[in-house]
């Protein structure tokens, strides 16, 4: 191709190489763009600040008490250790999906539901020695706390002593205030609140046997129990309720069942057996309980108050304001990626703060005349 002479005219359909080589105007960051990105950076820096502080904390746990936590003397950016029993009967399993073992969350005894401990839901985790080390979270600002609060909105069993049930139900058929076995105050505000009691049935006993050389099968044991007049061959009690490779079990019904069955087995010298009491559950509503000074009527059962050790009252268990959740085994190393993310966000925020300052000067501040 013939070289163009300097200063030669450019044809109508030709590209001027000098114009192509000219630089375009420098890209400008507008005020709105710079401000929006700066706000996003600041938002996430504030949101991550607690995790950033915890990621820089020492792995050495500080011993704390329930009172320390409840009264706000413990931060959420340090590793703490709590030694206190849990109310395991009130434990809740929180899962994130199907097949996920999730975590088990249980209230700390004596905290009045203001402190809960979250433990791994994996059943193969080693047993805990009663000391829980990890990080505190405010329940209201954590996804775990939200899931826990939603679950506890449904009625939960609150266990009260039999004497407390007798006092409160005797005072009112429409409800009242009770003290649980843990010392917490609960309120029954309707006569339709369910009440459940598990008691030993005096007319039933469970016989558990082990196969031995002389009695190797469930059939052989059934014949021996019939011969000892422990069970009646024509009764449904003659059919075992459980049968396995090592033994079997029967439920027998008679008056004073445990004592009479033990005496018959001993007389027949059937030593490879034991007799257990049978616990039955009865459920009714608060207003339908029959209460007198000497006994409680619940469903089809009449029980002396001496037989009512604990009763379950089913009411919602709302989380109090200021509730904390201690996530066991959560350590600063779990947040090692927070530090570089925090630094990157800080650098981006500083850059766009500078860009915002330049854009304001350029676009909004009048030039001097």
Secondary structure by P-SEA (a helix, b strand, c coil): ccccccccccccccccccccccccccccccaaaaaaaaaaaaaaaaaaaaaaaaaacccbbbbbcaaaaaaccccccbbbbbbcccccccbbbbbcccccccbbbbbcccccccbbbbccccccccccccccbbbbbcccccaaaaaaaaaaccbbbbbbcaaaaaaaaaaccccbbbbcccbbbbbbccccbbbbbbbbcccbbbbbbbbccccccaaaaaaaaaaacccccccccccccccccccbbbbbbccccaaaaaaaaaaaccccbbbbbbbbbbbbcccccccccccccccccccccccccbbbbbcccccccbbbbbbcccccccccaaaaaaaaaaaaaaaaaaaaaaaaacccccccc
